[in-house]
């Protein structure tokens, strides 16, 4: 077995993929994530090689190679040739690092809540007219990391506030609430909303915050009744409606979720 750094071209990647047999099924979402990293300049050389067996068969790296073909861009990577065919059994059997793992390695606080908050913010910005899922908006770990760093202080503050509310009302999804805080233009008001949402002190029974808070506590809205939408998207719509009504000093007798998608706009003043 020998390992070397090479510049992998699209034509070379396509040739290697021709000998991609008995591998797991290609995952289009993973290819899309890697392709986005390549086209956006986030590709980074690392020690994990593309592996070719001594018989010329591709045994690891099909998603990376497919992304190179898709973007039609050459990238540097490590290439391992003449690998024993039987080593295939030992590839990709370790625990995959999550986004939270990457943030923890960097010593970032509340690491487990960063990735969900970023995903909800980006989904709201880019796919408000769709049912949210990873295939609609594939975000790589590198992209999530960069998006967080672009607004690190805002995300850190929003997650702290959201967790403070969550610690008082465990039915609150801190990632969703943090995303709302990031998206709202009026930070003092949305921070006040989050605090009231958490403690629930002094709320009238007709308050939109009280009504949404009770809906969360009683698990009124079920994903199964909402065309397969993830609970996070349903909760995001509920938080936005509650916030909008509260900002306009409206009182309600019954809390009804807005019909989604599309996602409702956020009160801007």
Secondary structure, DSSP 8 states (H G I E B T S, - for coil): -EEEEEEE-HHHHHHHHTT--S-----HHHHHHHHHHHHTT-----S--EEEETTS-EEE-HHHHHHHHHHT--EEEEEEEEE-GGGGGGTT-S----HHHHHHHTT-TTHHHHHHHHHHHHHHHH-TTS---TTTS---HHHHHHHHHHTHHHHHHHHHHHHHHHTT-TTS-HHHHHHHHHH-S-HHHHHHHHHHHHH-TT--TTBHHHHHHHHHHTT-S-GGGTTT--HHHHHHHHHHHHHHHHHTT-B-SS------SS-------
